[in-house]
Amino acid sequence: MVRSMSLVSSQQSLQQLYREHSGWLNGWLRKRLGCAENAADLAQDTFVRLLSKQRELPSLREPRAYLSTIAHSLLVNHWRRQAIERAYLEALALQPEPCAASPETTELIIETLLAIDAMLLRLPAKVREAFLLSQLDGLTYAAIATRLQVSERMVKKYMAQAMLQCLLLAEG
């Protein structure tokens, strides 16, 4: 009985929060995106995120600050996705033979690139740099060690860390 009353209270809080602030949030996002449709989508996504945080809603003191924090995180993810998608399409356009991927394949590739990007961002800075120098620039471990001012043995440890994360990503 107490649990159902608190659930009703938090649902009412969410409804009230939506009624009072959804218009403001939509405008806040529209200013940053310059696109009404994307702003509406991200505003909805913000309130969807709140569904998992309903217990916190009755005690909110600064609802707009809370909403803008969640929305800002979604906005950063949106921009990151756009940048990755744009880079993928530019790389595809540079291919000597036109490669026409289906929309489903393109979406899978972009989702994979986003997962790789997120994995790289979670790596410690030197691990990430060693991995990228090896994989993208083709540098030897000795050259990476010199560039990062660490021992070659440390580069091997960095690479092992990065490769482990790659394996975990592939399994997931």
Backbone as CSV, one residue per row, in Angstrom:
resi,resn,N_x,N_y,N_z,CA_x,CA_y,CA_z,C_x,C_y,C_z
1,MET,0.833,-1.200,0.000,0.000,0.000,0.000,0.876,1.262,0.000
2,VAL,1.886,1.304,0.866,2.771,2.466,0.935,3.535,2.613,-0.372
3,ARG,3.996,1.464,-0.919,4.742,1.483,-2.183,3.879,2.020,-3.312
4,SER,2.619,1.605,-3.376,1.752,2.078,-4.450,1.435,3.560,-4.282
5,MET,1.353,4.038,-3.043,1.112,5.466,-2.825,2.314,6.287,-3.263
6,SER,3.534,5.784,-2.986,4.717,6.524,-3.396,4.867,6.494,-4.909
7,LEU,4.456,5.399,-5.546,4.495,5.310,-7.001,3.527,6.312,-7.616
8,VAL,2.325,6.419,-7.046,1.346,7.393,-7.537,1.891,8.805,-7.354
9,SER,2.502,9.058,-6.200,3.072,10.379,-5.927,4.169,10.730,-6.925
10,SER,5.041,9.769,-7.227,6.123,10.060,-8.163,5.598,10.205,-9.591
11,GLN,4.557,9.456,-9.937,3.948,9.621,-11.263,3.294,10.994,-11.387
12,GLN,2.651,11.427,-10.323,2.062,12.763,-10.332,3.150,13.830,-10.439
13,SER,4.269,13.605,-9.758,5.382,14.549,-9.832,5.911,14.639,-11.250
14,LEU,6.035,13.497,-11.923,6.517,13.475,-13.300,5.532,14.190,-14.227
15,GLN,4.252,13.926,-14.034,3.236,14.605,-14.859,3.279,16.113,-14.641
16,GLN,3.405,16.519,-13.402,3.472,17.949,-13.098,4.737,18.571,-13.693
17,LEU,5.845,17.876,-13.547,7.107,18.345,-14.112,6.974,18.504,-15.624
18,TYR,6.343,17.544,-16.272,6.155,17.599,-17.725,5.271,18.794,-18.102
19,ARG,4.144,18.927,-17.407,3.218,20.036,-17.712,3.893,21.392,-17.537
20,GLU,4.643,21.546,-16.462,5.207,22.848,-16.126,6.478,23.205,-16.898
21,HIS,7.223,22.197,-17.371,8.541,22.498,-17.918,8.822,21.948,-19.317
22,SER,7.920,21.164,-19.882,8.222,20.577,-21.198,8.336,21.647,-22.283
23,GLY,7.502,22.663,-22.239,7.582,23.749,-23.221,8.904,24.493,-23.119
24,TRP,9.296,24.792,-21.884,10.573,25.466,-21.672,11.734,24.615,-22.177
25,LEU,11.720,23.307,-21.827,12.796,22.412,-22.233,12.872,22.296,-23.758
26,ASN,11.731,22.211,-24.383,11.685,22.128,-25.845,12.324,23.377,-26.460
27,GLY,11.999,24.545,-25.948,12.591,25.795,-26.441,14.094,25.851,-26.181
28,TRP,14.500,25.407,-24.999,15.926,25.381,-24.627,16.697,24.523,-25.611
29,LEU,16.147,23.361,-25.948,16.808,22.453,-26.897,16.747,23.000,-28.324
30,ARG,15.638,23.621,-28.683,15.493,24.172,-30.041,16.544,25.254,-30.312
31,LYS,16.842,26.070,-29.299,17.884,27.108,-29.449,19.249,26.494,-29.724
32,ARG,19.518,25.362,-29.100,20.824,24.729,-29.247,20.942,23.889,-30.515
33,LEU,19.810,23.349,-30.960,19.834,22.472,-32.128,19.454,23.168,-33.432
34,GLY,18.611,24.186,-33.335,18.134,24.848,-34.543,17.171,23.977,-35.341
35,CYS,16.584,22.986,-34.695,15.692,22.056,-35.385,14.578,21.650,-34.417
36,ALA,13.353,22.002,-34.763,12.223,21.737,-33.876,11.986,20.238,-33.670
37,GLU,12.151,19.442,-34.741,11.889,18.001,-34.614,12.898,17.335,-33.682
38,ASN,14.184,17.634,-33.873,15.205,17.043,-33.001,15.041,17.526,-31.564
39,ALA,14.652,18.788,-31.394,14.431,19.318,-30.051,13.287,18.565,-29.375
40,ALA,12.214,18.340,-30.104,11.072,17.606,-29.547,11.477,16.179,-29.175
41,ASP,12.259,15.546,-30.034,12.711,14.176,-29.745,13.568,14.135,-28.489
42,LEU,14.520,15.063,-28.382,15.398,15.063,-27.211,14.649,15.462,-25.933
43,ALA,13.659,16.324,-26.063,12.850,16.677,-24.887,12.104,15.438,-24.400
44,GLN,11.523,14.684,-25.336,10.834,13.444,-24.963,11.812,12.464,-24.329
45,ASP,12.997,12.329,-24.920,14.005,11.414,-24.374,14.399,11.822,-22.952
46,THR,14.429,13.126,-22.700,14.755,13.615,-21.356,13.714,13.123,-20.353
47,PHE,12.443,13.243,-20.708,11.391,12.805,-19.791,11.350,11.280,-19.683
48,VAL,11.709,10.587,-20.744,11.795,9.126,-20.662,12.888,8.736,-19.665
49,ARG,14.022,9.444,-19.688,15.091,9.171,-18.719,14.592,9.375,-17.285
50,LEU,13.679,10.316,-17.114,13.159,10.584,-15.778,12.308,9.433,-15.242
51,LEU,11.781,8.613,-16.135,10.966,7.485,-15.682,11.743,6.579,-14.740
52,SER,13.038,6.440,-14.980,13.854,5.584,-14.113,14.288,6.305,-12.839
53,LYS,14.004,7.579,-12.741,14.429,8.369,-11.578,13.226,8.949,-10.832
54,GLN,12.089,8.293,-10.934,10.863,8.854,-10.370,10.922,9.069,-8.864
55,ARG,11.693,8.251,-8.168,11.756,8.413,-6.706,12.371,9.737,-6.301
56,GLU,13.236,10.295,-7.172,13.909,11.553,-6.856,13.028,12.771,-7.139
57,LEU,11.995,12.589,-7.947,11.225,13.737,-8.435,10.502,14.538,-7.352
58,PRO,9.843,13.905,-6.380,9.139,14.719,-5.386,10.047,15.674,-4.614
59,SER,11.339,15.362,-4.521,12.251,16.212,-3.739,13.051,17.189,-4.596
60,LEU,12.731,17.319,-5.869,13.479,18.234,-6.743,13.281,19.685,-6.307
61,ARG,14.397,20.397,-6.153,14.317,21.812,-5.784,14.483,22.712,-7.000
62,GLU,15.317,22.280,-7.944,15.598,23.061,-9.156,15.269,22.213,-10.384
63,PRO,14.003,22.073,-10.729,13.627,21.168,-11.815,14.248,21.534,-13.164
64,ARG,14.345,22.813,-13.462,14.913,23.196,-14.758,16.405,22.869,-14.835
65,ALA,17.118,23.059,-13.758,18.539,22.695,-13.733,18.695,21.187,-13.911
66,TYR,17.833,20.429,-13.252,17.861,18.970,-13.357,17.550,18.533,-14.788
67,LEU,16.498,19.106,-15.358,16.117,18.774,-16.734,17.203,19.172,-17.728
68,SER,17.776,20.355,-17.546,18.797,20.801,-18.496,20.069,19.956,-18.385
69,THR,20.367,19.440,-17.207,21.528,18.553,-17.053,21.319,17.261,-17.837
70,ILE,20.149,16.669,-17.695,19.835,15.440,-18.430,19.805,15.728,-19.925
71,ALA,19.136,16.811,-20.311,19.019,17.165,-21.726,20.392,17.469,-22.328
72,HIS,21.254,18.124,-21.569,22.595,18.438,-22.072,23.368,17.155,-22.377
73,SER,23.246,16.169,-21.498,23.901,14.879,-21.732,23.376,14.235,-23.014
74,LEU,22.071,14.283,-23.207,21.478,13.736,-24.435,21.923,14.537,-25.656
75,LEU,22.057,15.829,-25.497,22.499,16.707,-26.578,23.941,16.380,-26.994
76,VAL,24.814,16.182,-26.020,26.198,15.808,-26.315,26.232,14.482,-27.057
77,ASN,25.427,13.519,-26.613,25.359,12.229,-27.307,24.839,12.411,-28.736
78,HIS,23.878,13.281,-28.906,23.317,13.561,-30.241,24.391,14.145,-31.158
79,TRP,25.144,15.119,-30.646,26.196,15.745,-31.452,27.310,14.753,-31.763
80,ARG,27.664,13.922,-30.774,28.699,12.913,-30.998,28.241,11.947,-32.096
81,ARG,27.000,11.536,-32.022,26.466,10.620,-33.039,26.511,11.275,-34.417
82,GLN,26.113,12.534,-34.495,26.155,13.249,-35.777,27.574,13.326,-36.320
83,ALA,28.544,13.614,-35.468,29.941,13.720,-35.898,30.453,12.374,-36.406
84,ILE,30.116,11.317,-35.703,30.556,9.989,-36.128,29.877,9.595,-37.431
85,GLU,28.602,9.873,-37.538,27.878,9.563,-38.769,28.451,10.347,-39.948
86,ARG,28.729,11.622,-39.722,29.300,12.465,-40.778,30.680,11.946,-41.206
87,ALA,31.507,11.574,-40.240,32.845,11.046,-40.547,32.737,9.734,-41.323
88,TYR,31.812,8.894,-40.945,31.618,7.620,-41.649,31.194,7.871,-43.095
89,LEU,30.238,8.763,-43.276,29.753,9.043,-44.633,30.844,9.700,-45.487
90,GLU,31.667,10.560,-44.885,32.779,11.167,-45.616,33.816,10.112,-46.009
91,ALA,34.107,9.194,-45.093,35.054,8.119,-45.402,34.498,7.212,-46.492
92,LEU,33.223,6.963,-46.454,32.569,6.139,-47.469,32.640,6.815,-48.835
93,ALA,32.462,8.133,-48.850,32.503,8.882,-50.111,33.895,8.871,-50.734
94,LEU,34.938,8.693,-49.927,36.309,8.675,-50.428,36.714,7.322,-51.010
95,GLN,35.862,6.324,-50.823,36.175,4.998,-51.356,36.188,5.037,-52.876
96,PRO,37.157,4.332,-53.516,37.277,4.390,-54.974,36.045,3.837,-55.690
97,GLU,35.438,2.825,-55.140,34.263,2.235,-55.750,33.067,2.560,-54.865
98,PRO,31.992,3.065,-55.447,30.850,3.413,-54.604,30.341,2.197,-53.811
99,CYS,30.214,2.396,-52.539,29.692,1.349,-51.661,28.317,1.790,-51.191
100,ALA,27.320,1.075,-51.603,25.960,1.426,-51.197,25.501,0.452,-50.128
101,ALA,25.530,0.898,-48.896,25.068,0.073,-47.787,23.589,0.350,-47.556
102,SER,22.884,-0.670,-47.125,21.473,-0.496,-46.812,21.347,0.413,-45.589
103,PRO,20.195,1.024,-45.396,20.019,1.856,-44.187,20.248,1.054,-42.902
104,GLU,19.858,-0.212,-42.903,20.056,-1.050,-41.713,21.539,-1.273,-41.454
105,THR,22.298,-1.544,-42.521,23.736,-1.756,-42.378,24.412,-0.473,-41.923
106,THR,24.020,0.639,-42.520,24.581,1.937,-42.114,24.313,2.188,-40.639
107,GLU,23.105,1.908,-40.186,22.751,2.115,-38.780,23.597,1.215,-37.876
108,LEU,23.786,-0.043,-38.264,24.614,-0.964,-37.476,26.064,-0.484,-37.401
109,ILE,26.573,0.006,-38.518,27.952,0.505,-38.536,28.084,1.718,-37.629
110,ILE,27.139,2.628,-37.704,27.196,3.837,-36.875,27.064,3.477,-35.394
111,GLU,26.173,2.542,-35.056,26.043,2.099,-33.665,27.348,1.472,-33.173
112,THR,27.998,0.692,-34.039,29.276,0.081,-33.678,30.341,1.153,-33.459
113,LEU,30.381,2.145,-34.354,31.349,3.235,-34.196,31.099,4.009,-32.908
114,LEU,29.835,4.217,-32.557,29.509,4.895,-31.295,29.976,4.079,-30.097
115,ALA,29.801,2.762,-30.160,30.247,1.898,-29.060,31.768,1.941,-28.938
116,ILE,32.469,1.938,-30.069,33.933,2.027,-30.053,34.371,3.373,-29.480
117,ASP,33.706,4.435,-29.917,34.020,5.770,-29.406,33.840,5.828,-27.895
118,ALA,32.735,5.291,-27.394,32.470,5.287,-25.950,33.524,4.460,-25.212
119,MET,33.910,3.313,-25.792,34.930,2.469,-25.175,36.257,3.214,-25.107
120,LEU,36.620,3.893,-26.193,37.875,4.645,-26.202,37.869,5.759,-25.165
121,LEU,36.733,6.415,-24.998,36.642,7.504,-24.022,36.764,6.996,-22.583
122,ARG,36.410,5.735,-22.351,36.527,5.164,-21.006,37.959,4.744,-20.670
123,LEU,38.789,4.580,-21.677,40.184,4.175,-21.440,40.967,5.329,-20.814
124,PRO,41.946,5.009,-19.968,42.840,6.066,-19.488,43.549,6.724,-20.688
125,ALA,43.900,7.978,-20.556,44.430,8.764,-21.679,45.632,8.111,-22.355
126,LYS,46.606,7.649,-21.585,47.804,7.058,-22.206,47.489,5.728,-22.879
127,VAL,46.578,4.967,-22.308,46.177,3.694,-22.921,45.516,3.975,-24.259
128,ARG,44.594,4.939,-24.266,43.898,5.315,-25.500,44.888,5.813,-26.550
129,GLU,45.812,6.667,-26.127,46.771,7.227,-27.077,47.681,6.148,-27.650
130,ALA,48.153,5.239,-26.803,49.003,4.141,-27.279,48.240,3.276,-28.277
131,PHE,47.016,2.963,-27.954,46.191,2.126,-28.833,45.974,2.802,-30.183
132,LEU,45.631,4.077,-30.163,45.375,4.793,-31.419,46.657,4.969,-32.238
133,LEU,47.763,5.225,-31.560,49.031,5.348,-32.285,49.400,4.027,-32.966
134,SER,49.100,2.948,-32.301,49.394,1.633,-32.882,48.430,1.297,-34.015
135,GLN,47.149,1.444,-33.755,46.144,0.983,-34.706,45.912,1.935,-35.872
136,LEU,45.959,3.223,-35.618,45.682,4.190,-36.690,46.942,4.675,-37.393
137,ASP,48.002,4.911,-36.604,49.231,5.439,-37.195,50.240,4.350,-37.531
138,GLY,49.981,3.129,-37.045,50.868,2.014,-37.359,52.231,2.090,-36.699
139,LEU,52.341,2.826,-35.598,53.637,2.955,-34.923,53.996,1.663,-34.187
140,THR,55.268,1.399,-34.104,55.758,0.253,-33.331,55.664,0.589,-31.844
141,TYR,55.754,-0.451,-31.005,55.718,-0.225,-29.575,56.883,0.659,-29.135
142,ALA,58.039,0.477,-29.761,59.215,1.288,-29.419,58.958,2.760,-29.748
143,ALA,58.357,3.020,-30.903,58.061,4.399,-31.297,57.003,5.012,-30.373
144,ILE,56.033,4.202,-29.989,54.987,4.685,-29.068,55.606,4.998,-27.709
145,ALA,56.506,4.130,-27.249,57.172,4.346,-25.960,57.933,5.666,-25.970
146,THR,58.622,5.928,-27.065,59.366,7.183,-27.186,58.403,8.369,-27.174
147,ARG,57.338,8.267,-27.942,56.369,9.366,-28.040,55.703,9.637,-26.694
148,LEU,55.359,8.580,-25.962,54.657,8.753,-24.680,55.603,8.893,-23.487
149,GLN,56.892,8.753,-23.754,57.914,8.833,-22.703,57.678,7.807,-21.596
150,VAL,57.454,6.564,-22.037,57.300,5.439,-21.119,58.141,4.286,-21.667
151,SER,58.238,3.218,-20.905,58.996,2.055,-21.376,58.167,1.265,-22.392
152,GLU,58.864,0.480,-23.165,58.177,-0.370,-24.138,57.294,-1.389,-23.414
153,ARG,57.761,-1.830,-22.260,56.964,-2.756,-21.451,55.636,-2.112,-21.034
154,MET,55.672,-0.832,-20.710,54.449,-0.119,-20.327,53.505,-0.022,-21.528
155,VAL,54.057,0.188,-22.711,53.227,0.233,-23.918,52.532,-1.106,-24.107
156,LYS,53.241,-2.200,-23.860,52.630,-3.533,-23.964,51.481,-3.678,-22.981
157,LYS,51.643,-3.152,-21.787,50.558,-3.191,-20.794,49.374,-2.348,-21.268
158,TYR,49.669,-1.159,-21.796,48.602,-0.307,-22.319,47.825,-1.030,-23.417
159,MET,48.568,-1.650,-24.314,47.925,-2.338,-25.435,47.092,-3.518,-24.946
160,ALA,47.585,-4.216,-23.940,46.818,-5.333,-23.384,45.508,-4.829,-22.789
161,GLN,45.558,-3.693,-22.090,44.338,-3.101,-21.523,43.349,-2.749,-22.625
162,ALA,43.841,-2.100,-23.659,42.972,-1.668,-24.753,42.390,-2.869,-25.489
163,MET,43.209,-3.863,-25.736,42.730,-5.059,-26.448,41.678,-5.800,-25.627
164,LEU,41.855,-5.833,-24.314,40.857,-6.462,-23.456,39.513,-5.745,-23.614
165,GLN,39.543,-4.422,-23.623,38.304,-3.659,-23.789,37.680,-3.915,-25.163
166,CYS,38.517,-4.073,-26.182,38.013,-4.398,-27.517,37.319,-5.760,-27.512
167,LEU,37.920,-6.729,-26.840,37.317,-8.063,-26.750,35.993,-8.018,-25.996
168,LEU,35.963,-7.280,-24.905,34.721,-7.150,-24.144,33.633,-6.473,-24.975
169,LEU,34.027,-5.508,-25.767,33.074,-4.826,-26.645,32.537,-5.792,-27.694
170,ALA,33.411,-6.615,-28.248,32.999,-7.569,-29.280,32.064,-8.622,-28.717
171,GLU,32.260,-8.999,-27.451,31.393,-10.001,-26.827,30.025,-9.449,-26.498
172,GLY,29.992,-8.154,-26.191,28.751,-7.519,-25.750,27.830,-7.305,-26.857
